[in-house]
């Protein structure tokens, strides 16, 4: 399942950033759709790790529009 692969990917990139992993899990529980779960798991990966949008694209095939949406989720989650 894509969601499980994305969870593993985000967890790998966050490494010891346990707070970020828990934050993503909380968002996943709120959102519950595959697109939103994808955004929940990956939004901090772009902001808080050395992973770039090209790495996400190579791994999952997401285009620039998707990574822009991930950044939007990141900004909105910080304002919540």
Buried (B, 14 or more C-beta within 10 A) or exposed (E): EEBEEBBEBBBEBBEEBEEBBEBBBEBBEEBEEEEBBBBBBBBBBBBBBEBEBEBBBEEBEBEEEBBEBBBEBBEEBEEE
